[in-house]
Structures are given as structure tokens and as C-alpha cells.
Amino acid sequence: MTAADVSPPSPRPSGREESMAQRSDRQFSELLQELRVMQTGVQVLTGFLLTLPFQQRFATLDHYQVTLYLTLVSLAVATTGVLVAPVSLHRAVFRRGLKAPLVTASDRLARVGLVMLGVVVTGTAMLAFDVVISRTAGLVVGGCAVVLLTVLWVLIPHRLTAHASSLQRRGASVR
């Protein structure tokens, strides 16, 4: 048992009164919920990509399309590994009093996995439009996907945290 396990609850900026151990447990649980969503998405996308070579039209892909496809499959598999890694880390450090470092490492892996997932989603849209319509359409859709995902996954969260920080500096509640 560590000092964090027995220390009295202390108020946090979030308004919660929890020990460091309780906070780490809560954060890890929340992170696992987020990872479940991402893991499902990347696994479905990987499965879809893995079926493409068995389609008749696959033989008609040009060099660029085959290269993009193989890059996406490799990246999708790597993304799956990165998003599942926190579970493996948890197994490795289970009951060793390393929850806070586990949360930190898992958070970093989730962030890397999110970027990788964005690249796979963007590349898959590019490939689909390239094959069905044209190379130009694929590039336009890829650019649009980058902009959309950047707004949804980076800019909106950044604005939200900046707004919350501003409210906290002024002493207003952010709950």
C-alpha cells in the first residue's frame, strides 16, 4: 500500500474529493471506455481493408492504389496494436502500485492511436474515392477528411479546454 492509497481525500480542480489512487482508477476506467470505441472502429476498418484483395476489382488497381492500400493495412494493424497496448500494460503492472504511470503511458498511447486512426480513416476515404471516381476526388476527400478530423478531434477540444481554463481563472464553475 502506498501513501496515495491511505491519504485523505483532497479537493481537486474538478470539484471531486478523491485520493490519488482513486483519481488514477477513475482516469484509467474513463480511458478504457474511450479506447473501446476507438478499438472497435479500427478493428472494423482493418477487417474491411483485409477483404479488399479478395474482390475482383482489386486486380485493376494501379501502383499508387496498391501502395496506398498496403500502407493503410499496415497502419491499421499498427493502430490496433497501439490501442490495445494499454490493456497489455495493465496486465503487466497489475497489483504493483503503478496505476499513475499506467494512466500516463496509456493516455500517451491513446493520443498516438487517435492520430493513427485519423490517418487510416483519411487514407481509406482517399482510396475509396480514388478507385471509384478519380485520383483528384481521392485527394480532395482526403484533404476534407483531414480538415474535418482536425476540427473535431483537435480544435473543438482545444477551445473547450481553453474556455474552461478561462472560467476557472475568473472563479466561475465549469461543471
QUIGICOR-V668467 format. One record per residue. N is the residue number from 1. PSI is psi in degrees with one decimal (none if undefined). Layout:
N&PSI / N&PSI
//
This chain:
1&134.8 / 2&170.5 / 3&-33.5 / 4&-28.7 / 5&-28.0 / 6&-4.2 / 7&148.3 / 8&152.0 / 9&143.0 / 10&146.6 / 11&142.0 / 12&163.1 / 13&-26.0 / 14&-6.9 / 15&-2.5 / 16&145.6 / 17&106.3 / 18&150.5 / 19&168.5 / 20&-37.8 / 21&-43.3 / 22&-40.2 / 23&-45.1 / 24&-42.1 / 25&-46.7 / 26&-45.7 / 27&-39.8 / 28&-40.3 / 29&-43.8 / 30&-40.5 / 31&-41.0 / 32&-37.3 / 33&-43.2 / 34&-43.0 / 35&-35.1 / 36&-41.5 / 37&-48.1 / 38&-40.8 / 39&-43.2 / 40&-46.0 / 41&-47.2 / 42&-32.4 / 43&-39.8 / 44&-44.3 / 45&-42.0 / 46&-44.2 / 47&-43.4 / 48&-48.2 / 49&-38.1 / 50&-19.5 / 51&-18.2 / 52&-41.2 / 53&-16.5 / 54&5.1 / 55&145.5 / 56&-38.7 / 57&-16.1 / 58&-34.4 / 59&-17.8 / 60&-1.2 / 61&143.0 / 62&178.7 / 63&-44.8 / 64&-46.8 / 65&-41.0 / 66&-41.5 / 67&-45.2 / 68&-44.2 / 69&-50.5 / 70&-35.5 / 71&-44.1 / 72&-40.9 / 73&-46.5 / 74&-44.9 / 75&-37.4 / 76&-41.3 / 77&-43.9 / 78&-38.6 / 79&-42.1 / 80&-44.8 / 81&-43.9 / 82&-39.8 / 83&-21.5 / 84&-17.9 / 85&-39.2 / 86&-32.2 / 87&-43.2 / 88&-42.4 / 89&-42.8 / 90&-43.4 / 91&-39.8 / 92&-32.8 / 93&9.1 / 94&130.7 / 95&30.7 / 96&8.1 / 97&29.3 / 98&32.0 / 99&-43.2 / 100&-48.3 / 101&-32.6 / 102&-44.8 / 103&-43.5 / 104&-48.6 / 105&-41.5 / 106&-37.7 / 107&-44.0 / 108&-42.4 / 109&-40.7 / 110&-40.4 / 111&-44.0 / 112&-43.9 / 113&-36.4 / 114&-42.3 / 115&-45.1 / 116&-42.1 / 117&-41.5 / 118&-39.9 / 119&-42.1 / 120&-44.4 / 121&-47.0 / 122&-47.5 / 123&-36.4 / 124&-41.1 / 125&-41.8 / 126&-47.2 / 127&-45.4 / 128&-47.5 / 129&-33.9 / 130&-44.9 / 131&-43.2 / 132&-38.9 / 133&-70.1 / 134&166.4 / 135&-43.5 / 136&-45.2 / 137&-40.2 / 138&-43.5 / 139&-39.4 / 140&-46.4 / 141&-39.7 / 142&-45.3 / 143&-43.2 / 144&-40.0 / 145&-41.9 / 146&-46.3 / 147&-48.5 / 148&-49.0 / 149&-34.8 / 150&-42.6 / 151&-49.1 / 152&-39.3 / 153&-15.8 / 154&-58.7 / 155&-46.8 / 156&-48.2 / 157&-38.6 / 158&-44.5 / 159&-40.4 / 160&-46.1 / 161&-35.6 / 162&-40.9 / 163&-43.7 / 164&-41.2 / 165&-40.2 / 166&-43.3 / 167&-40.8 / 168&-39.1 / 169&-31.7 / 170&-2.5 / 171&9.3 / 172&155.2 / 173&140.7 / 174&13.8 / 175&none
//
